[in-house]
Amino acid sequence: MEVLRQALGGVEDGPVVVALTATPRDSLSESEAALVDELFGPVLYSISTPALVRDGVLAPYRELAWFVDPTAAEREYLSAGALRWQELVAAVMEPGFADVPLLEYLDSAWVRHEGVS
């Protein structure tokens, strides 16, 4: 939300911001609530999840989680995926992979914003 604050800050006749959230107001800290008020203004409309389910707008659901250890096949699949990822990272980090080394490019384009309009 800090990024949004900066984007909206200092703009005369600023844009109208419409915010939709499923975050209960009472779960926000005081500073988060103050930031939400500053960015979005007062709550104009609120509806509860049970009311949406009752009206047929939202499918009923239950959050159920059952944590289990992965099977041997799943562990093998995850290990193979991790190995492929390590091989990919090693390949793109190799000198000569590209005209400009990857980390140098990322630093230039994403950190220093050189050559980016």
C-alpha positions in Angstrom: 0.0 0.0 0.0 3.0 2.3 0.5 3.6 2.1 -3.2 0.1 3.2 -3.9 0.4 6.0 -1.4 3.5 7.3 -3.3 1.8 6.8 -6.7 -1.3 8.8 -5.6 0.6 11.4 -3.5 0.9 14.9 -4.7 -1.5 14.6 -7.7 -3.9 17.4 -7.9 -7.4 16.3 -8.8 -6.1 12.8 -8.2 -7.6 9.7 -9.6 -10.7 8.1 -8.0 -9.6 4.9 -6.3 -12.0 2.0 -5.9 -10.8 -0.6 -3.4 -12.2 -4.1 -2.9 -10.9 -6.1 -0.1 -11.8 -9.3 1.8 -9.7 -8.2 4.8 -11.8 -7.7 7.9 -11.4 -4.1 9.2 -10.8 -5.3 12.7 -7.8 -7.4 11.6 -5.9 -4.3 10.6 -3.4 -2.6 13.0 -4.0 1.0 13.8 -1.3 2.2 11.4 -2.7 -0.1 8.6 -6.2 1.2 9.2 -5.0 4.8 9.1 -3.3 4.1 5.8 -6.4 2.4 4.3 -8.4 5.4 5.4 -5.9 7.8 3.9 -5.7 6.0 0.6 -9.3 4.9 0.1 -11.4 7.1 2.4 -14.4 5.8 4.3 -16.1 2.4 3.7 -19.1 3.1 1.5 -20.5 -0.5 1.3 -19.7 -3.6 3.2 -21.2 -7.1 3.1 -20.5 -10.3 5.0 -19.3 -13.5 3.5 -22.4 -15.4 4.9 -24.7 -12.9 3.2 -22.9 -13.5 -0.1 -23.3 -17.2 0.2 -27.0 -16.9 1.2 -27.6 -14.7 -1.8 -25.9 -17.2 -4.1 -23.1 -14.8 -5.1 -20.4 -16.8 -3.4 -20.1 -20.6 -3.3 -20.0 -22.0 0.2 -16.6 -23.3 1.2 -14.7 -24.6 4.1 -11.0 -24.1 4.7 -9.8 -27.6 5.4 -6.1 -28.5 5.4 -4.6 -31.9 6.0 -0.8 -31.8 6.1 0.9 -35.0 5.2 4.4 -36.1 4.2 5.0 -36.3 0.5 5.1 -39.7 -1.0 8.4 -41.1 -2.4 7.2 -40.3 -5.9 6.3 -36.7 -4.9 9.7 -36.2 -3.1 11.4 -37.5 -6.3 9.4 -35.1 -8.4 10.3 -32.2 -6.1 14.0 -33.1 -6.1 14.0 -33.4 -9.9 12.4 -29.9 -10.2 14.9 -28.4 -7.8 17.8 -30.0 -9.8 16.4 -28.6 -13.0 16.1 -25.2 -11.4 19.7 -25.3 -10.2 20.9 -26.4 -13.7 18.9 -23.5 -15.3 20.4 -20.9 -12.9 23.9 -22.3 -13.4 23.4 -22.2 -17.2 22.3 -18.6 -17.4 25.1 -17.5 -15.0 27.8 -19.1 -17.2 30.2 -16.5 -18.7 29.4 -16.2 -22.4 25.7 -17.2 -22.0 24.8 -13.8 -23.3 26.5 -10.6 -24.5 25.8 -9.0 -21.1 26.1 -11.2 -18.1 22.7 -11.8 -16.3 23.5 -10.1 -13.0 25.1 -7.1 -14.8 22.0 -6.8 -16.9 19.6 -7.1 -13.9 21.6 -4.5 -12.0 21.6 -2.1 -15.0 18.0 -2.5 -16.0 16.2 -3.2 -12.8 18.3 -1.5 -10.1 19.8 1.5 -11.9 17.1 1.7 -14.6 19.6 2.4 -17.4 18.2 2.3 -20.9 14.7 1.8 -19.6 12.2 4.4 -20.8 
